[in-house]
Amino acid sequence: MPSDAPSDAPVHVVDDDLAVRQALAFLLASDGLTVRVHESASAYLAAVVDPGGCILTDVRMPELDGIEFLRRLRQRGPMPPVIVMTGHADVPLAVEAMRAGAVDFIEKPFDDEVLLASVRSALAQAARSLNRAAHQSAVRARLATLSERERQVLDGLVAGKANKVIGLDLGISPRTVEIYRANVMAKLQAGSLSELVRMALLAGDPHGG
């Protein structure tokens, strides 16, 4: 039965065995998924710039094996979810791959539904990460609209200071702090102080601690 994962989020199949690539591509496409196939880890790294979707890779491959592939992916920046496939004798390698950042490993021969469930989970994780990144970017854009004084008030709020203390620090009245606080919440589209603090921390704002 086709999954409800976004059909435009690709599953990148990385395997040096043509028959395996073709079989996996057929299985995944039959489940309604977008599939990209790569004959090696090097081929993936050369071809793919935007690491969307997830990766399904063999742990044993010529040139770059699955472990080194994971290390290269991590060096490039945010890593997409990676599932490694392994033979029974290579389970220790698969465990090592998990330590290197893989989200799951599948033993060959595997049940189709087990593999599809793992891929669906990886795609869902990728979608959540994408949503978080988009939200973080939006919050950073809103933070950039704050005036210097508003940033100072936000700094105090995130530090857990009361309006009176922030006012003393900045040489302004608590009422003026309240006005700046309202402006900050409006600009950041925060519905509560706790949401405001979460947003500042999410954005990695240096003024927000």
Backbone hydrogen bonds, N-H to C=O, Kabsch-Sander energy under -0.5 kcal/mol:
donor,donor_aa,acceptor,acceptor_aa,energy
3,S,31,D,-1.9
9,A,6,P,-1.5
11,V,34,T,-2.8
12,H,10,P,-0.6
12,H,54,C,-3.0
13,V,11,V,-0.7
13,V,36,R,-3.2
14,V,12,H,-0.6
14,V,56,L,-3.0
15,D,13,V,-0.6
15,D,38,H,-2.1
18,L,16,D,-0.7
21,R,17,D,-2.4
22,Q,18,L,-2.6
23,A,19,A,-2.4
24,L,20,V,-2.7
25,A,21,R,-2.5
26,F,22,Q,-2.2
27,L,23,A,-2.3
28,L,24,L,-2.8
29,A,25,A,-2.4
30,S,26,F,-2.3
31,D,27,L,-0.8
31,D,28,L,-0.6
32,G,29,A,-1.9
33,L,28,L,-2.0
36,R,11,V,-2.4
38,H,13,V,-2.8
44,Y,40,S,-1.8
45,L,41,A,-2.6
46,A,42,S,-1.9
47,A,43,A,-1.7
48,V,44,Y,-3.0
49,V,47,A,-0.6
52,G,50,D,-2.3
54,C,10,P,-2.0
55,I,81,P,-2.5
56,L,12,H,-3.3
57,T,55,I,-0.5
57,T,83,I,-2.8
58,D,14,V,-1.9
59,V,85,M,-2.2
61,M,59,V,-0.6
64,L,62,P,-1.2
65,D,63,E,-0.6
66,G,59,V,-2.4
69,F,65,D,-2.4
70,L,66,G,-2.0
71,R,67,I,-1.9
72,R,68,E,-2.4
73,L,69,F,-2.4
74,R,70,L,-2.4
75,Q,71,R,-1.9
76,R,72,R,-1.3
77,G,73,L,-0.5
77,G,74,R,-0.9
83,I,55,I,-3.2
84,V,104,D,-2.2
85,M,57,T,-3.0
86,T,106,I,-2.6
90,D,87,G,-1.7
91,V,88,H,-1.3
94,A,90,D,-2.0
95,V,91,V,-2.5
96,E,92,P,-2.0
97,A,93,L,-2.2
98,M,94,A,-1.9
99,R,95,V,-1.9
100,A,96,E,-1.4
101,G,98,M,-1.3
102,A,97,A,-2.6
103,V,82,V,-2.6
104,D,82,V,-1.1
106,I,84,V,-2.7
108,K,86,T,-3.0
115,L,111,D,-2.2
116,L,112,D,-2.8
117,A,113,E,-2.4
118,S,114,V,-1.9
119,V,115,L,-2.4
120,R,116,L,-2.8
121,S,117,A,-2.2
122,A,118,S,-2.2
123,L,119,V,-2.6
124,A,120,R,-2.3
125,Q,121,S,-2.1
126,A,122,A,-2.3
127,A,123,L,-2.3
128,R,124,A,-2.1
129,S,125,Q,-2.2
130,L,126,A,-2.3
131,N,127,A,-2.4
132,R,128,R,-2.4
133,A,129,S,-2.4
134,A,130,L,-2.3
135,H,131,N,-2.4
136,Q,132,R,-2.7
137,S,133,A,-2.2
138,A,134,A,-2.1
139,V,135,H,-2.5
140,R,136,Q,-2.3
141,A,137,S,-1.9
142,R,138,A,-1.9
143,L,139,V,-2.6
144,A,140,R,-1.6
145,T,142,R,-1.5
146,L,143,L,-1.5
151,R,147,S,-2.4
152,Q,148,E,-1.9
153,V,149,R,-2.3
154,L,150,E,-2.6
155,D,151,R,-2.5
156,G,152,Q,-1.9
157,L,153,V,-2.4
158,V,154,L,-2.8
159,A,155,D,-1.4
160,G,157,L,-1.6
161,K,156,G,-2.4
166,I,162,A,-2.5
167,G,163,N,-2.7
168,L,164,K,-2.1
169,D,165,V,-2.5
170,L,166,I,-2.2
171,G,167,G,-1.4
172,I,167,G,-2.2
177,V,173,S,-2.2
178,E,174,P,-2.3
179,I,175,R,-1.7
180,Y,176,T,-2.4
181,R,177,V,-3.0
182,A,178,E,-2.2
183,N,179,I,-2.1
184,V,180,Y,-2.8
185,M,181,R,-2.5
186,A,182,A,-2.2
187,K,183,N,-2.7
188,L,184,V,-2.4
189,Q,185,M,-0.7
190,A,185,M,-2.4
196,L,192,S,-2.1
197,V,193,L,-2.4
198,R,194,S,-2.4
199,M,195,E,-2.5
200,A,196,L,-2.1
201,L,197,V,-2.4
202,L,198,R,-2.8
203,A,199,M,-2.1
204,G,201,L,-1.2
205,D,200,A,-1.9
208,G,205,D,-1.5
209,G,206,P,-1.0
